[in-house]
């Protein structure tokens, strides 16, 4: 474990997509991280109900928020990629109503809640910046709810691939029209509310139409317009435009 002050550039990229960050504010943000930790894939980082005194900043890898039923059925409610602050809301809630788990090996910045308190007291504008970020998380949740409730299986999957492309592009983690995608078909099914068999059929249909290619841990978008058309994708809910706060 070591100080995370030099390794949160990916998080700053995400913030600067939406707002300008001054040099002084950058130093304050870098000072949030007390240490970094590494976690393997398939690890539960935060369990529902645990009392929290730190939040976790995702520096590398993929996380998910998830809720489980007594019978073992799982619904992932949001995916998180490098640069995200997946449990920042734990600062005010002090416990979560869901689990936070790793989908790939991850590097995490540990942010003590007392440092968040100091930041919000000293830099009220950064309080508004992080309020914006949690509002965007809420917007993503609403879009996922719409997908689960109203979109067809193929539209849900197309929408997921569109969303992830833009979110990864913001933090410099796309390569042309491709990006890493570490989820297996079971995990995709838990995101989309489909069976594994239905997920497989839907992937094959997108391939058949020449819209995507999905190889081991990589998605390539072959026809962006067609993918966005299938998804009826409108990126406005990601609030990617710059604003004054």
N, C-alpha and C positions, 0 to 999 in steps of 0.2 A: 504494500500500500504506500502511496506517496501523494504529495499535494496535487490537487487537480487544477491549479491556477493556470497551467500552460496548455491544457488539453481540452478546453471547452470552446475552441473556435467554431466547431460545428453548431453549437448552441447559439453563438453570436450571429452566425449566418442566418439562422432561422429568425431571430429577433430583427435583424437588419432588413430582412425582406419586407417587414411591416412598418418599422419605425427607425429613425436615426438614433444611434447610440453614441454618446460622446466618449472621449478617452477616459474621463473621470468615471463615467457610468460603467464603462468596460472594466476598469480596475475593480470597481465595487462588485460587479457580477463575478469576476474571476475569484474574488475573495470569498464567495459563498461556499466554495467546495473545500471541505476540511481534509478529505482524503479520497483516493479512488480505490475501487474494489473490482475484482473480476468475478463473474458468475458463469457457471456452465449452462448449457441449454437445459430446458425442462426443470428449472429451479423456481420454486415459489419464493419471491423476494419479500412480498408483503402479504400476510394472510388477513382476510376479513376479520375485523374485530380487534386486531392487535393494536395496542397503544403505541402511538408514534411520537418520536421526538426528532426525527430526521425525515427529509424527503430525498428522493433519488433523481439525479440528472443522468439521462441516458447518453453516453459518449460514443459507444460503439455497440452494434448489434440490434436485435429486435425484441421488443416486449409486447405483452398483451395484458389488457384488463379482462377479467373473466369472472363469471358467476356460475356456480355449480348447483345442481339439484341433488336431493338426497340419493337418488338412484345413480348418480355419477354423470348424468348428462351435463354438458358444459356449453355455455354461450360466451364467446368472446365479444366484448362490447366495443373495443377499439384496439387497433394496433399502434404501436409506438416505434419510431425509428430514431436513429441518432440525432441528437439535438433537442429531443423532446424532454419535458419535465413531467413525467407521467403521473406522479402523485404529489404535485405541488399543493393540491387541495387538501392533502393530509395536514398541512400547516394549520389550517383553521378547523378542520374536522377532528383531528387527533386520532381518528381511526377510520378505516375504510369499510365500505359495505361490500367490497369485492376483493378478489385476489389480484396481485400483480405478479406475472410469471414471465420467465425468459423463454423465447422461442429459438434462440441461437446463443452461442457464447456472447457475453456482454461485458463491457466496461462501464462502470457506473461512478458518478461523482456523488459523494455523500454530502448533503447540505443540512447541517444542524438547524433546527427551527429557530434557535436564538439568533443565528446569523440572518435568517429571513426577517425576523423582527427588527434587527438593527438596520437592515437595508430599507425596509418600509418606513422606518422612522426618519432615516437620514435622507432618503431619495424618494420623495413621494411620486415623482414622475415614473420611476421604475415600478412602484406599486401599481400604477395604471398600466404599464407595459405588461406585467405579469397577470393582471386582471384581464387584459385583452387575450393573452394566451389561454387562460382557462375558459374564457368565453368561446374561443375558437374550438377548443376541445368539446365544449357543449354543442356547438354547431355540428361537429363531426358526428357526435352521438345522435343528433336528430336526423342526420342524413342516413345513418346506418338503420335507424328505426324505420324510416321510410322504405329503405331497401328491403328490410325483413318483412314489413307488413304489406307492401304493395308491388314491388318489382318482381318480375319473373326471375327464374334461376339464372338465365344467361345475362339478364340485365344487372343482377346483383354482382355477378362475377366481373363483368365488364367494368362496372362502376368501381369496384375495389381496385382493379388494375389501373384505372385512370387516376383515382385518388392517390394511390401510392406513388405513381410516376411523378406527379406534381410535388408531393411532399418530399420525395427523395431528391428531386431536381433542385429544390430550394437549398438543400444542404450539400449539394455537389456530389451526390451518390448515384447519379445515373451515368450511363456510358452510351451516348447516342440515344437510341430508342430502347435500350436495355437497362435492367437493374437486377441486382441480386434479390432473390425471393426464397428465403430459407424454410417456408412453411411446407409441411407435407399435406396430403389430401385430407387427412383427418382434421388437421388444424384449419384448413380452408373451410371444411364443412362446419366447424364450430364458429367460424366467422359469419358464414352465410345462412345458417339455419337449414342446411341441406344434408342429405345422407352422403356418405363417401361415394356410393355408386352414382348418385346424381351429380356430384362434383366431377367425377371422372367423365361422365357423358357430356357435361357442359364444357369442360376443357376441350374435349375432342371436337365438339361442334364449333368452338371458336377457332380451333386449328383448321377444321375442314373449310371454314369460310375464308381462311387466309388472313385472319385478323391478328392473331398472336402466335408465338411459339413459346412453349414452356418446356425447358429442359431442366436438368438437375440443378435446382437452386438458382435459376435465372429465368426472367420473363423478357421476351423481346416483342415489342409492339410493331407489327408489320403494317398495319393500316390504322393510323390514329383516328382519322375521321370516322371510319366504320366502327371502331371500338367506342368512341364517344357517342355515336349515333345509337348503337345498341343499348348503351347505358342511359341515354338521355342525360348526359353528363353536363352539369353546369357548375363550374368551379367557384362560383361566387361565395359559397359557404366556407371556403378556405381563407377568405379575406387576405388575398395575396398582395393587395395594393398598399402602397405607403400611406401613412396617416400621421397627423399631428396629435400628440397626447400631452 
